[in-house]
Amino acid sequence: TEKTGEAGRLLIVKSERSLRLSLQLIKSAFAIAALYVQHAVVGCFKEHSKAYTRLGFIQYPGTSTFYPDASASQREGIVLYCKAEYITGELKTKLQIMQKQFIENRSLTFYL
């Protein structure tokens, strides 16, 4: 049977936000998750979806954008999906390097 995982919340302090840091954290979490699941689902604000599409995520089939009740700013949300077998080429190689480091050290280190 195939396993599915839903990403937890990732929050970065406003003063430390940068696209490079966010992408690296997302990529690291996804690399580790790909060791254990074949399918990944994430809900995020639409403006953040570009980071996930770089990792092979697409809008979950049959879904539309939504407005989360908890969002005071009424930002649009989206549900994204990725299947592990969609990941190919250079991205797959990068994720495998992260996976190897995690398996060997039980931690990940990256430099910006």
C-alpha atoms as one frame of an Amber mdcrd trajectory, in Angstrom:
protein
   0.000   0.000   0.000   1.124   3.542  -0.644   1.407   6.092   2.146   0.263
   9.714   2.104   1.569  12.529   4.287   0.240  15.992   5.031   2.802  18.674
   5.719   2.740  20.356   9.112   2.869  24.085   9.658   6.097  25.882   8.764
   6.442  29.357  10.237   9.457  31.613   9.852   9.900  34.732  11.964   9.198
  37.757   9.764  12.654  39.291  10.308  14.300  36.043   9.075  12.172  35.445
   6.006  13.781  35.081   2.635  12.839  32.958  -0.331  16.131  31.064  -0.130
  15.626  30.112   3.522  11.984  29.141   3.035  12.736  27.053  -0.049  15.600
  25.270   1.681  13.440  24.405   4.706  10.588  23.190   2.504  12.971  21.172
   0.330  14.590  19.576   3.401  11.246  18.621   4.930  10.057  17.238   1.609
  13.246  15.202   1.132  12.769  13.507   4.493   9.049  12.954   3.906   9.774
  11.329   0.538  11.653   8.599   2.411   8.407   7.520   4.055   5.460   8.483
   1.836   4.600   8.215  -1.851   2.069  11.064  -1.841   2.261  14.496  -0.201
  -0.515  17.032   0.349  -0.065  20.593   1.576  -2.447  23.477   2.116  -0.947
  26.952   1.840  -1.698  30.511   0.872  -1.748  30.857  -2.889   1.173  33.303
  -2.887   3.329  30.591  -1.252   2.416  27.898  -3.771   5.297  28.823  -6.101
   7.788  27.379  -3.593   5.952  24.048  -3.681   5.510  23.955  -7.460   9.298
  24.108  -7.705   9.256  20.730  -5.961   6.757  19.176  -8.357   3.521  19.972
  -6.509   0.375  20.685  -8.516  -3.062  21.908  -7.452  -4.889  18.910  -6.011
  -7.195  17.566  -8.733 -10.812  18.562  -8.299 -10.108  21.324  -5.776 -10.484
  25.057  -6.067  -8.895  27.884  -4.130 -10.494  28.836  -0.820 -10.438  31.494
   1.893  -9.397  30.045   5.278 -11.644  31.229   8.112  -8.612  31.889  10.315
  -7.132  34.365   7.861  -7.982  37.889   8.958  -6.444  39.216   5.746  -8.695
  36.973   3.621  -5.792  35.617   1.608  -6.616  32.889  -0.892  -5.632  29.322
   0.017  -4.828  26.355  -2.210  -4.388  22.599  -1.729  -1.354  21.124  -3.495
  -0.380  17.513  -4.217   2.780  15.690  -5.248   3.433  12.051  -6.036   6.993
  10.870  -5.355   7.347   9.365  -8.824   6.769  12.837 -10.357  10.159  13.951
  -9.009  12.897  13.524 -11.587  16.210  14.927 -12.788  18.252  17.431 -10.835
  15.623  17.875  -8.117  15.538  14.122  -7.458  19.341  14.090  -7.175  19.322
  17.010  -4.696  16.637  15.359  -2.573  18.569  12.075  -2.552  21.681  13.883
  -1.255  19.602  15.366   1.582  18.048  11.974   2.304  21.465  10.318   2.509
  22.695  12.994   4.954  19.575  12.559   7.076  19.896   8.765   7.171  23.605
   8.903   8.077  23.438  11.740  10.632  19.744  11.832  11.671  19.924  15.571
  10.992  20.241  17.985   8.084  22.645  20.875   7.753  22.507  23.457   5.002
  24.241  26.718   4.323  22.741  29.783   2.702
